[in-house]
Amino acid sequence: MAAKNTNIFSLIFNCFIFLGLAHLNLVNALSPNYYDQTCPNAESTITSVVKKAMLNDPTVPAALLRMHFHDCFIRNKAEKDGPPNISLHAFYVIDNAKKAVEALCPKTVSCADILALAARDAVTMSGGPWDVPKGRKDGTVSKASETRQLPAPTFNISQLQQSFAQRGLSMDDLVALSGGHTLGFAHCSSFQSRIHNFNSKQSVDPTLESSFAASLKSVCPVKNTAKNTGANLDSTPTTLDNRDYKLLLQVKSIFSSDQSLVTSTNTKALVSKFASSQQEFQKAFVKSMIKMSSIMIKMSSINVFFKIIHLNLVNALSPNYYDQTCPNAESTITSAVKKAMLNDPTVPAALLRMHFHDCFIRGCDGSVLLNSTGKKKAEKDGPPNISLHAFYVIDNAKKAVEALCPKTVSCADILALGARDVVTLSGGPTWDAPKGRKDGRVSKASETRQLPAPTFNISQLEQSFAQRGLSMDDLVALLGKSIFSSDQSLVTSTNTKALVSKFASSQQEFQKVFVKSMIKMSSINGGQEVRVDCRVVN
């Protein structure tokens, strides 16, 4: 068994090194001169096709820019049949460009590069050039379900920030790329909720300027039956300019996600800057477009890496992991947890939440236990984690286990076992928890934006759980409260409502699925060491 575990961890370590190098090499492989030798006329050929399409259809620039954005935010090829993408069009432009390039240089230029270049050309012909790094490869996976990862036009500033941060994009990038909404048209469905039955007290979103809201209502009445109705995003829908930012300051933005950019001091300052200078906007837009279009390979590498880590570590974890090296570890941890619960009835909820928050960032690696150092804020100091407490319980359990078996039992395992113990000691089920996790060395407060928020709706919850390999059954089983709107949203979907009803009528069914989901969630791990002090990296 020991040899097998060593081989598995050796494999994971080698995969980590390989993917780390692959990531660096692939990102560096992108170059403005990538096709200079292999297909020197690729760019001019693509430009010619895009120009021809634009002459016949003025909606092509907005279509290609949106297609490229949606592509980058999912995988190397976004799923055109996913709900947010159904209105995408102008795929024929890419088809025509690919056909023309293939005639020049067969099997040389990727569809991903053609899309990136076509988006650049469409914007350039609408008023804003840049030199695109090339060398992307085409993806082999395309799932409609993954389009839920796209930022929705209803997102608030926190949700937008989280979505962009997950892709390595900053708040500056968020504001700059939102300027792409100066091109194109919005269907009624994307802003209907702002102008009709906004909430129980107001029919219209109060953040909309009244006369502008009235004009939108006239275009999109309550019982609108006409197809493809909507409104231009601004008065110059075929020109890339800074008009969209001016509308934001006038509270006349169609999308609430765009309007939310003025609800934060930092983003509002950028909106004002771009509204007053088209040159500043275009400079920032080009920089952010290059940054966004370069994350495709990076995101693919990360996704593959975590899938390999997840698959191998699930196999490496074992209920018997410490049988030879620290046979009394579990009973020692249980004793520390039980003692804490006798003195503080809030401990069960605290440890369960701590374990959940740990697993949802970098996997169950104990990174939530690390202290901040200097200006480097750790996870426990991120906004969603400020209210976490009872870290002392893990400290006490670690101290007791270290006295028995020095440098053997990870903090991540202690937290996972402690979460199991509080459930059991609170009258819930028990289970033989798999063990063998390693402690992580990285903990960033900024990454806590990835945690499911208590305000999430069912789609956002499903997306968040799916990104971690957790199903809708896991989602319902792991969320056992109804004080938050995120929990209450479980009854807004037919599938999840059926599960809620099932669990409400049978505690046995709930506990069975809860145990299964807890084991599944706590098996996501990618740590590297066994810490001696749970609050400090070795």
Secondary structure, 3 states (H helix, E strand, C coil): CHHHHHHHHHHHHHHHHHHHHHHHHHHHHCECCCCCCCCCCHHHHHHHHHHHHHHHCCCHHHHHHHHHHHHHHCCCCCCCCCHHHCCCCCHHHHHHHHHHHHHHCCCCCCHHHHHHHHHHHHHHCCCCCCCCCECCCCCCCCCHHHHHHCCCCCCCHHHHHHHHHCCCCCHHHHHHHHHHHHCCEEEHHHCHHHHCCCCCCCCCCCCCCHHHHHHHHHHCCCCCCCCCCEEECCCCCCCCCCHHHHHHHCCCCCCHHHHHHHCCHHHHHHHHHHHHCHHHHHHHHHHHHHHHHCHHHHHHHHHHHHHHHHHHHHHHCECCCCCCCCCCHHHHHHHHHHHHHHHCCCHHHHHHHHHHHHHHHHCCCCHHHCCCECCECCHHHCHHHCCCCCHHHHHHHHHHHHHHCCCCCCHHHHHHHHHHHHHHHCCCCCCCCCECCCECCCCCHHHHHHCCCCCCCHHHHHHHHHCCCCCHHHHHHHCCCCCCHHHHHHHCCHHHHHHHHHHHHCHHHHHHHHHHHHHHHHCCCCCCECCCCCCCCC
